[in-house]
Amino acid sequence: MPFLEKYLDANLKLFSYILFMVFFNQSCAPTTLLQNNYGLKALRKPINEIIIDSGLDVSIGIKMVSLKSGETLYELNSEKLFTPASNIKLFTLATALHYLGENHVFKTRVYKYKDNLILKGSGDPDLSVKELDSLAYRTSRFITTVDTLFLDASQMDSTHYGNGWMWDEGSWWYAAPVNALSLNDNCIDFIITPGRLGKPANVETYPETNYISYLNNSKTVRQTNNIKKISVIRDWKNKKNNFTISGNLHHNATPDTLRRNIENPSLYIGTIFKKLLKKYDVPVKQISTLFTTKKGDQIASHSSKGLLHSSKNLMNESDNLTAELFIKKIGSINNNQGNWENGLSKMKSFLNDSVGIDTTRIRIADGSGLSRYNLVSTSEITQFLEWIFKSEYKEDFISCLPNGGMKKGTMESRLNTAGDRIRVKTGGLSGVTNISGYIFSNKYGPIAFSILTSGYVGNSNPFRALQDNIILSILND
Protein backbone atom coordinates (compact mmCIF):
# COMPACT_ATOMS: atom_id res chain seq x y z
CA MET A 1 0.00 0.00 0.00
CA PRO A 2 2.74 2.57 0.76
CA PHE A 3 4.22 1.83 -2.70
CA LEU A 4 0.81 2.31 -4.33
CA GLU A 5 0.27 5.61 -2.51
CA LYS A 6 3.66 6.89 -3.64
CA TYR A 7 2.92 5.76 -7.21
CA LEU A 8 -0.41 7.57 -7.30
CA ASP A 9 1.04 10.68 -5.69
CA ALA A 10 3.88 10.84 -8.22
CA ASN A 11 1.50 10.44 -11.15
CA LEU A 12 -0.87 13.04 -9.74
CA LYS A 13 2.00 15.55 -9.55
CA LEU A 14 3.03 14.69 -13.12
CA PHE A 15 -0.55 15.21 -14.31
CA SER A 16 -0.74 18.58 -12.54
CA TYR A 17 2.54 19.65 -14.10
CA ILE A 18 1.29 18.75 -17.58
CA LEU A 19 -1.86 20.82 -17.04
CA PHE A 20 0.23 23.76 -15.88
CA MET A 21 2.49 23.53 -18.95
CA VAL A 22 -0.53 23.49 -21.25
CA PHE A 23 -1.66 26.79 -19.71
CA PHE A 24 1.84 28.22 -19.68
CA ASN A 25 2.37 27.59 -23.39
CA GLN A 26 -1.10 28.53 -24.59
CA SER A 27 -2.12 31.09 -21.95
CA CYS A 28 -5.75 30.04 -22.39
CA ALA A 29 -6.87 28.83 -18.97
CA PRO A 30 -5.94 30.68 -15.74
CA THR A 31 -4.06 29.10 -12.85
CA THR A 32 -5.13 29.77 -9.27
CA LEU A 33 -2.94 32.89 -9.34
CA LEU A 34 -4.19 34.11 -12.72
CA GLN A 35 -7.94 34.38 -12.25
CA ASN A 36 -10.21 36.56 -14.42
CA ASN A 37 -7.35 36.83 -16.88
CA TYR A 38 -8.31 38.41 -20.22
CA GLY A 39 -6.90 40.62 -22.94
CA LEU A 40 -4.91 40.47 -26.14
CA LYS A 41 -3.10 37.16 -26.54
CA ALA A 42 0.00 39.08 -27.67
CA LEU A 43 0.13 40.72 -24.23
CA ARG A 44 -1.50 38.10 -22.07
CA LYS A 45 1.08 35.39 -22.57
CA PRO A 46 4.24 37.50 -21.94
CA ILE A 47 2.74 39.30 -18.92
CA ASN A 48 1.57 36.01 -17.44
CA GLU A 49 5.05 34.60 -17.95
CA ILE A 50 6.58 37.59 -16.13
CA ILE A 51 4.25 37.01 -13.17
CA ILE A 52 4.88 33.26 -13.05
CA ASP A 53 8.65 33.58 -13.53
CA SER A 54 8.86 36.04 -10.63
CA GLY A 55 7.99 33.19 -8.27
CA LEU A 56 6.37 35.70 -5.93
CA ASP A 57 3.52 34.72 -3.64
CA VAL A 58 1.36 37.81 -3.84
CA SER A 59 -2.18 38.99 -4.50
CA ILE A 60 -2.16 41.10 -7.67
CA GLY A 61 -4.72 42.96 -9.76
CA ILE A 62 -3.96 44.51 -13.16
CA LYS A 63 -5.88 46.36 -15.82
CA MET A 64 -4.61 48.07 -18.97
CA VAL A 65 -6.88 49.93 -21.38
CA SER A 66 -6.11 51.52 -24.75
CA LEU A 67 -7.05 55.20 -24.65
CA LYS A 68 -7.46 55.23 -28.43
CA SER A 69 -9.93 52.38 -28.83
CA GLY A 70 -11.16 51.82 -25.28
CA GLU A 71 -10.19 48.16 -25.66
CA THR A 72 -8.96 46.23 -22.63
CA LEU A 73 -5.43 45.16 -23.49
CA TYR A 74 -4.85 43.07 -20.38
CA GLU A 75 -6.59 42.40 -17.10
CA LEU A 76 -6.08 40.14 -14.14
CA ASN A 77 -8.31 40.13 -11.06
CA SER A 78 -9.46 43.58 -12.18
CA GLU A 79 -12.62 43.57 -10.06
CA LYS A 80 -10.90 42.48 -6.86
CA LEU A 81 -10.67 45.12 -4.12
CA PHE A 82 -7.22 46.11 -2.88
CA THR A 83 -5.79 48.64 -0.44
CA PRO A 84 -4.84 51.49 -2.80
CA ALA A 85 -2.45 53.32 -0.42
CA SER A 86 -1.32 56.55 -2.10
CA ASN A 87 -2.99 55.65 -5.39
CA ILE A 88 -6.07 57.23 -3.75
CA LYS A 89 -4.29 60.56 -4.32
CA LEU A 90 -5.22 60.23 -7.99
CA PHE A 91 -8.84 60.76 -6.95
CA THR A 92 -7.87 63.53 -4.52
CA LEU A 93 -5.98 65.54 -7.15
CA ALA A 94 -8.83 65.38 -9.66
CA THR A 95 -11.40 66.26 -6.99
CA ALA A 96 -9.36 69.32 -5.99
CA LEU A 97 -9.03 70.46 -9.62
CA HIS A 98 -12.77 70.01 -10.04
CA TYR A 99 -13.98 71.85 -6.95
CA LEU A 100 -11.15 74.30 -6.20
CA GLY A 101 -9.49 74.86 -9.57
CA GLU A 102 -5.85 75.00 -10.61
CA ASN A 103 -5.45 78.64 -9.51
CA HIS A 104 -6.93 78.29 -6.03
CA VAL A 105 -4.79 79.91 -3.33
CA PHE A 106 -4.77 79.32 0.43
CA LYS A 107 -4.77 82.50 2.49
CA THR A 108 -3.25 82.97 5.93
CA ARG A 109 -4.50 86.19 7.46
CA VAL A 110 -3.67 88.38 10.46
CA TYR A 111 -6.39 90.48 12.10
CA LYS A 112 -6.01 93.19 14.74
CA TYR A 113 -8.62 93.55 17.47
CA LYS A 114 -7.65 96.25 20.01
CA ASP A 115 -4.30 95.03 21.41
CA ASN A 116 -4.87 91.47 20.22
CA LEU A 117 -3.97 89.59 17.07
CA ILE A 118 -5.82 86.77 15.34
CA LEU A 119 -3.80 84.46 13.09
CA LYS A 120 -6.32 82.67 10.86
CA GLY A 121 -5.47 79.72 8.62
CA SER A 122 -7.29 78.18 5.69
CA GLY A 123 -5.22 75.03 5.20
CA ASP A 124 -2.14 76.20 3.30
CA PRO A 125 -0.16 72.97 2.86
CA ASP A 126 3.10 74.73 1.99
CA LEU A 127 3.40 77.60 4.48
CA SER A 128 7.08 78.01 5.34
CA VAL A 129 8.92 79.71 8.18
CA LYS A 130 10.26 82.27 5.70
CA GLU A 131 6.74 83.17 4.61
CA LEU A 132 5.55 83.36 8.22
CA ASP A 133 8.49 85.66 8.93
CA SER A 134 7.34 87.98 6.15
CA LEU A 135 3.86 87.95 7.63
CA ALA A 136 5.31 88.88 11.05
CA TYR A 137 7.25 91.80 9.56
CA ARG A 138 4.17 93.24 7.84
CA THR A 139 2.15 92.76 11.02
CA SER A 140 4.75 94.69 13.04
CA ARG A 141 3.97 97.85 11.06
CA PHE A 142 0.48 98.01 12.60
CA ILE A 143 0.97 97.03 16.24
CA THR A 144 3.64 97.56 18.90
CA THR A 145 2.57 95.14 21.63
CA VAL A 146 0.20 92.18 21.70
CA ASP A 147 -1.91 91.18 24.66
CA THR A 148 -3.16 87.85 23.22
CA LEU A 149 -2.30 86.10 19.98
CA PHE A 150 -5.38 84.07 19.06
CA LEU A 151 -4.84 81.09 16.75
CA ASP A 152 -7.86 80.49 14.54
CA ALA A 153 -7.93 77.10 12.80
CA SER A 154 -11.72 76.95 12.83
CA GLN A 155 -12.15 76.63 9.05
CA MET A 156 -11.34 72.96 9.55
CA ASP A 157 -12.30 70.60 12.33
CA SER A 158 -10.00 69.62 15.18
CA THR A 159 -9.72 65.94 14.21
CA HIS A 160 -6.04 65.77 13.32
CA TYR A 161 -5.74 62.11 12.31
CA GLY A 162 -7.71 60.24 9.68
CA ASN A 163 -10.13 57.36 10.00
CA GLY A 164 -8.27 54.07 9.71
CA TRP A 165 -4.79 55.52 10.29
CA MET A 166 -2.65 53.16 12.33
CA TRP A 167 -2.51 54.27 15.95
CA ASP A 168 1.26 53.70 16.13
CA GLU A 169 2.35 55.73 13.09
CA GLY A 170 3.98 57.81 15.80
CA SER A 171 6.32 60.68 14.93
CA TRP A 172 6.93 59.93 11.25
CA TRP A 173 6.61 62.92 8.91
CA TYR A 174 4.06 61.19 6.67
CA ALA A 175 1.56 61.02 9.56
CA ALA A 176 1.70 64.70 10.51
CA PRO A 177 -1.48 66.08 12.11
CA VAL A 178 -3.93 67.83 9.77
CA ASN A 179 -4.86 71.38 10.74
CA ALA A 180 -6.03 74.60 9.08
CA LEU A 181 -2.98 76.32 10.58
CA SER A 182 0.06 74.35 9.44
CA LEU A 183 3.74 75.22 9.21
CA ASN A 184 6.75 73.39 7.76
CA ASP A 185 4.52 70.36 7.06
CA ASN A 186 3.81 70.31 10.81
CA CYS A 187 7.26 68.88 11.32
CA ILE A 188 10.61 69.66 12.92
CA ASP A 189 13.80 69.04 10.95
CA PHE A 190 16.72 67.58 12.89
CA ILE A 191 20.03 68.33 11.14
CA ILE A 192 22.56 65.84 12.47
CA THR A 193 26.34 66.00 11.96
CA PRO A 194 29.23 64.12 13.63
CA GLY A 195 30.55 65.38 16.94
CA ARG A 196 33.88 64.57 18.56
CA LEU A 197 34.76 60.88 18.79
CA GLY A 198 32.94 59.28 21.69
CA LYS A 199 30.71 62.33 22.12
CA PRO A 200 27.10 62.91 21.03
CA ALA A 201 26.41 63.93 17.45
CA ASN A 202 25.82 67.62 16.83
CA VAL A 203 22.13 68.42 16.48
CA GLU A 204 20.41 71.52 15.11
CA THR A 205 16.70 71.94 14.57
CA TYR A 206 14.72 73.85 11.98
CA PRO A 207 12.96 75.92 12.91
CA GLU A 208 14.75 76.71 16.16
CA THR A 209 12.09 76.78 18.84
CA ASN A 210 11.47 76.05 22.49
CA TYR A 211 8.19 74.44 21.45
CA ILE A 212 10.06 71.15 21.46
CA SER A 213 12.79 69.61 23.60
CA TYR A 214 15.16 66.77 22.89
CA LEU A 215 17.48 64.42 24.74
CA ASN A 216 20.63 63.61 22.79
CA ASN A 217 21.82 60.09 23.61
CA SER A 218 23.64 59.59 20.31
CA LYS A 219 27.34 58.83 19.98
CA THR A 220 29.99 59.65 17.36
CA VAL A 221 32.03 56.54 16.56
CA ARG A 222 34.96 55.40 14.43
CA GLN A 223 33.80 51.91 13.45
CA THR A 224 31.59 51.29 10.42
CA ASN A 225 30.28 47.81 11.16
CA ASN A 226 27.44 46.88 13.48
CA ILE A 227 26.57 50.42 14.49
CA LYS A 228 23.10 51.37 15.59
CA LYS A 229 21.47 53.76 13.13
CA ILE A 230 20.58 57.25 14.35
CA SER A 231 16.98 57.42 15.56
CA VAL A 232 14.78 60.41 16.45
CA ILE A 233 11.57 59.50 18.28
CA ARG A 234 8.91 61.79 19.71
CA ASP A 235 7.00 60.83 22.86
CA TRP A 236 3.87 60.41 20.75
CA LYS A 237 2.22 57.98 23.14
CA ASN A 238 1.88 60.76 25.71
CA LYS A 239 1.18 63.42 23.03
CA LYS A 240 4.35 65.30 23.98
CA ASN A 241 6.83 67.23 21.86
CA ASN A 242 9.78 65.70 23.67
CA PHE A 243 12.21 63.89 21.38
CA THR A 244 14.92 61.32 22.08
CA ILE A 245 17.91 61.02 19.76
CA SER A 246 19.83 57.75 19.97
CA GLY A 247 22.17 55.57 17.92
CA ASN A 248 25.65 55.98 16.46
CA LEU A 249 27.06 58.25 13.78
CA HIS A 250 30.35 57.67 11.97
CA HIS A 251 32.84 60.47 12.55
CA ASN A 252 33.17 61.09 8.78
CA ALA A 253 29.45 60.92 8.03
CA THR A 254 27.87 63.64 5.89
CA PRO A 255 25.13 65.80 7.44
CA ASP A 256 21.71 64.16 7.52
CA THR A 257 18.26 65.66 8.06
CA LEU A 258 15.55 63.67 9.80
CA ARG A 259 12.03 65.09 9.76
CA ARG A 260 9.56 64.31 12.53
CA ASN A 261 6.01 65.51 13.17
CA ILE A 262 4.80 67.55 16.12
CA GLU A 263 1.78 67.59 18.41
CA ASN A 264 -0.75 70.49 18.32
CA PRO A 265 -0.02 72.32 15.04
CA SER A 266 -1.85 75.52 16.03
CA LEU A 267 0.26 76.03 19.13
CA TYR A 268 3.36 75.16 17.11
CA ILE A 269 2.78 77.86 14.50
CA GLY A 270 1.68 80.30 17.21
CA THR A 271 4.91 79.78 19.15
CA ILE A 272 7.01 80.39 16.02
CA PHE A 273 4.93 83.47 15.07
CA LYS A 274 5.37 84.90 18.56
CA LYS A 275 9.14 84.50 18.26
CA LEU A 276 9.17 86.17 14.84
CA LEU A 277 7.10 89.10 16.08
CA LYS A 278 9.57 89.60 18.92
CA LYS A 279 12.33 89.78 16.33
CA TYR A 280 10.50 92.84 14.96
CA ASP A 281 10.11 94.37 18.44
CA VAL A 282 6.51 93.28 18.96
CA PRO A 283 6.25 91.35 22.25
CA VAL A 284 3.35 88.92 22.73
CA LYS A 285 2.12 88.39 26.28
CA GLN A 286 0.17 85.17 25.74
CA ILE A 287 -1.08 82.71 23.11
CA SER A 288 -4.55 81.21 22.98
CA THR A 289 -5.82 78.34 20.81
CA LEU A 290 -9.38 79.07 21.90
CA PHE A 291 -11.58 80.07 18.99
CA THR A 292 -12.62 83.71 19.14
CA THR A 293 -15.67 85.23 17.47
CA LYS A 294 -14.08 88.67 17.56
CA LYS A 295 -13.75 90.19 14.09
CA GLY A 296 -10.88 92.61 13.86
CA ASP A 297 -9.36 94.51 10.95
CA GLN A 298 -7.16 92.57 8.56
CA ILE A 299 -3.66 94.02 8.67
CA ALA A 300 -1.63 91.40 6.80
CA SER A 301 -2.10 88.28 4.71
CA HIS A 302 -0.15 85.67 2.79
CA SER A 303 -1.39 83.87 -0.32
CA SER A 304 0.05 80.52 -1.28
CA LYS A 305 1.12 79.63 -4.79
CA GLY A 306 -1.65 78.17 -6.92
CA LEU A 307 -3.18 74.77 -6.24
CA LEU A 308 -1.22 73.26 -9.14
CA HIS A 309 2.06 74.03 -7.34
CA SER A 310 0.91 72.17 -4.23
CA SER A 311 -0.48 69.38 -6.41
CA LYS A 312 2.90 68.64 -7.96
CA ASN A 313 4.37 68.27 -4.49
CA LEU A 314 1.36 66.14 -3.53
CA MET A 315 2.05 63.64 -6.31
CA ASN A 316 5.85 63.73 -6.57
CA GLU A 317 6.55 63.56 -2.85
CA SER A 318 3.29 61.75 -2.05
CA ASP A 319 2.62 64.36 0.62
CA ASN A 320 -0.16 63.09 2.89
CA LEU A 321 -0.71 66.40 4.69
CA THR A 322 -1.37 68.18 1.38
CA ALA A 323 -3.87 65.51 0.35
CA GLU A 324 -5.88 65.76 3.56
CA LEU A 325 -5.83 69.57 3.57
CA PHE A 326 -7.22 69.46 0.02
CA ILE A 327 -10.03 67.19 1.19
CA LYS A 328 -10.91 69.32 4.20
CA LYS A 329 -10.74 72.50 2.13
CA ILE A 330 -13.17 70.97 -0.36
CA GLY A 331 -15.38 70.06 2.58
CA SER A 332 -15.48 73.71 3.69
CA ILE A 333 -17.04 74.90 0.40
CA ASN A 334 -20.21 76.99 0.91
CA ASN A 335 -19.26 77.68 4.54
CA ASN A 336 -19.57 74.05 5.55
CA GLN A 337 -17.34 72.42 8.17
CA GLY A 338 -13.96 71.56 6.70
CA ASN A 339 -13.83 67.93 7.72
CA TRP A 340 -13.22 64.52 6.18
CA GLU A 341 -16.90 63.63 6.05
CA ASN A 342 -17.88 66.64 3.94
CA GLY A 343 -14.77 66.53 1.76
CA LEU A 344 -15.03 62.83 0.99
CA SER A 345 -18.74 63.21 0.29
CA LYS A 346 -17.81 65.75 -2.39
CA MET A 347 -15.19 63.38 -3.78
CA LYS A 348 -17.67 60.51 -4.04
CA SER A 349 -20.22 62.76 -5.72
CA PHE A 350 -17.62 63.81 -8.28
CA LEU A 351 -16.51 60.22 -8.94
CA ASN A 352 -20.10 59.02 -9.26
CA ASP A 353 -21.73 61.91 -11.12
CA SER A 354 -18.89 63.03 -13.39
CA VAL A 355 -16.63 59.99 -13.79
CA GLY A 356 -19.39 57.37 -13.61
CA ILE A 357 -17.80 55.21 -10.91
CA ASP A 358 -20.19 53.27 -8.70
CA THR A 359 -18.85 54.43 -5.35
CA THR A 360 -20.96 51.88 -3.48
CA ARG A 361 -18.52 49.23 -4.74
CA ILE A 362 -15.45 50.89 -3.24
CA ARG A 363 -14.48 52.42 0.08
CA ILE A 364 -12.78 55.80 0.51
CA ALA A 365 -11.81 56.79 4.06
CA ASP A 366 -9.24 59.57 3.50
CA GLY A 367 -7.54 61.57 0.78
CA SER A 368 -3.96 60.40 1.21
CA GLY A 369 -4.27 56.62 1.28
CA LEU A 370 -2.76 56.29 4.73
CA SER A 371 -6.00 54.70 5.93
CA ARG A 372 -6.23 50.91 5.87
CA TYR A 373 -9.99 51.25 5.35
CA ASN A 374 -9.67 52.30 1.70
CA LEU A 375 -10.61 49.64 -0.87
CA VAL A 376 -10.63 49.99 -4.65
CA SER A 377 -10.02 47.81 -7.70
CA THR A 378 -7.89 48.30 -10.81
CA SER A 379 -11.13 48.51 -12.77
CA GLU A 380 -12.23 51.72 -11.01
CA ILE A 381 -8.78 53.27 -11.23
CA THR A 382 -8.46 52.67 -14.98
CA GLN A 383 -12.03 53.88 -15.55
CA PHE A 384 -11.08 57.06 -13.70
CA LEU A 385 -7.85 57.49 -15.69
CA GLU A 386 -9.74 57.00 -18.95
CA TRP A 387 -12.17 59.75 -17.98
CA ILE A 388 -9.44 62.16 -16.92
CA PHE A 389 -7.63 61.66 -20.24
CA LYS A 390 -10.68 62.97 -22.10
CA SER A 391 -11.56 65.71 -19.60
CA GLU A 392 -10.72 69.38 -19.28
CA TYR A 393 -8.35 68.47 -16.43
CA LYS A 394 -6.13 66.22 -18.56
CA GLU A 395 -3.10 68.51 -19.03
CA ASP A 396 -3.00 69.80 -15.46
CA PHE A 397 -3.55 66.33 -14.03
CA ILE A 398 -0.86 64.59 -16.07
CA SER A 399 1.63 67.43 -15.46
CA CYS A 400 1.49 66.60 -11.74
CA LEU A 401 2.32 62.90 -12.17
CA PRO A 402 5.94 61.77 -11.80
CA ASN A 403 7.73 60.24 -14.77
CA GLY A 404 10.29 57.45 -14.82
CA GLY A 405 13.63 57.98 -13.09
CA MET A 406 12.95 61.35 -11.51
CA LYS A 407 15.89 62.76 -9.53
CA LYS A 408 13.76 63.32 -6.45
CA GLY A 409 10.52 61.88 -5.15
CA THR A 410 8.66 58.61 -5.27
CA MET A 411 10.00 57.65 -8.72
CA GLU A 412 13.63 58.40 -7.88
CA SER A 413 15.85 55.92 -9.74
CA ARG A 414 12.84 53.81 -10.72
CA LEU A 415 12.04 52.96 -14.35
CA ASN A 416 14.85 55.25 -15.49
CA THR A 417 14.70 54.08 -19.11
CA ALA A 418 10.97 54.84 -19.33
CA GLY A 419 11.39 58.56 -18.69
CA ASP A 420 8.48 60.63 -20.02
CA ARG A 421 6.90 57.59 -21.62
CA ILE A 422 5.16 56.95 -18.31
CA ARG A 423 3.30 59.21 -15.90
CA VAL A 424 2.43 57.40 -12.72
CA LYS A 425 1.48 57.50 -9.06
CA THR A 426 2.95 54.96 -6.70
CA GLY A 427 1.56 53.87 -3.34
CA GLY A 428 2.83 51.77 -0.50
CA LEU A 429 2.04 50.57 3.00
CA SER A 430 3.32 47.57 4.89
CA GLY A 431 2.55 44.59 2.63
CA VAL A 432 1.20 46.86 -0.11
CA THR A 433 2.85 48.37 -3.19
CA ASN A 434 0.94 49.85 -6.15
CA ILE A 435 1.49 51.83 -9.32
CA SER A 436 -1.13 53.38 -11.62
CA GLY A 437 -1.14 55.96 -14.38
CA TYR A 438 -0.34 56.23 -18.06
CA ILE A 439 1.97 54.38 -20.42
CA PHE A 440 2.74 56.04 -23.75
CA SER A 441 3.56 53.06 -25.96
CA ASN A 442 4.78 53.28 -29.54
CA LYS A 443 2.86 50.13 -30.48
CA TYR A 444 -0.37 50.51 -28.50
CA GLY A 445 -0.56 54.27 -28.07
CA PRO A 446 -1.51 55.85 -24.73
CA ILE A 447 -2.62 53.33 -22.12
CA ALA A 448 -4.38 53.80 -18.77
CA PHE A 449 -3.20 51.15 -16.34
CA SER A 450 -3.25 50.09 -12.71
CA ILE A 451 -1.24 47.42 -10.89
CA LEU A 452 -2.25 46.81 -7.27
CA THR A 453 -0.21 44.36 -5.18
CA SER A 454 -0.69 43.24 -1.59
CA GLY A 455 -0.45 40.37 0.85
CA TYR A 456 3.30 39.95 1.16
CA VAL A 457 5.72 40.10 4.06
CA GLY A 458 9.07 41.84 4.01
CA ASN A 459 10.76 44.16 1.54
CA SER A 460 8.65 45.55 -1.31
CA ASN A 461 11.54 45.72 -3.83
CA PRO A 462 10.84 42.35 -5.52
CA PHE A 463 7.20 43.32 -6.01
CA ARG A 464 8.07 46.74 -7.40
CA ALA A 465 10.49 45.00 -9.75
CA LEU A 466 7.63 42.78 -10.94
CA GLN A 467 5.51 45.85 -11.66
CA ASP A 468 8.39 47.53 -13.48
CA ASN A 469 8.99 44.46 -15.63
CA ILE A 470 5.34 44.40 -16.66
CA ILE A 471 5.43 48.10 -17.59
CA LEU A 472 8.69 47.73 -19.52
CA SER A 473 7.28 44.74 -21.41
CA ILE A 474 4.63 47.06 -22.84
CA LEU A 475 7.07 49.85 -23.62
CA ASN A 476 9.58 47.53 -25.27
CA ASP A 477 7.02 45.52 -27.23
Secondary structure, 3 states (H helix, E strand, C coil): CHHHHHHHHHHHHHHHHHHHHHHHHHCCCCCCCCCCEEECHHHHHHHHHHHHHHCCCCEEEEEEEECCCCCEEEEECCCCCECCHHHHHHHHHHHHHHHCCCCCCCEEEEEEECCEEEEECCCCCCCCHHHHHHHHHHHHCCCCCEEEEEEECCCECCCCCCCCCCCCCCCEHHHCCCCCCCCHHHEEEEEEECCCCCCCCEEEEECCCCCCEEEECCEEECCCCCCCCCEEEECHHHCCCEEEEECEEECCCCCEEEEEECCCHHHHHHHHHHHHHHHCCCCEEEEECCCCCCCCEEEEEEECCCHHHHHHHHHHCCCHHHHHHHHHHHHCHHHCCECHHHHHHHHHHHHHHHHCCCCCCCECCCCCCCCCCCEECHHHHHHHHHHHHCCCCHHHHHHCCCCCCECCCCCECCCCCCHHHEEEEEEEECCEEEEEEEEEECCCEEEEEEEEEECCCCCCHHHHHHHHHHHHHHHCC
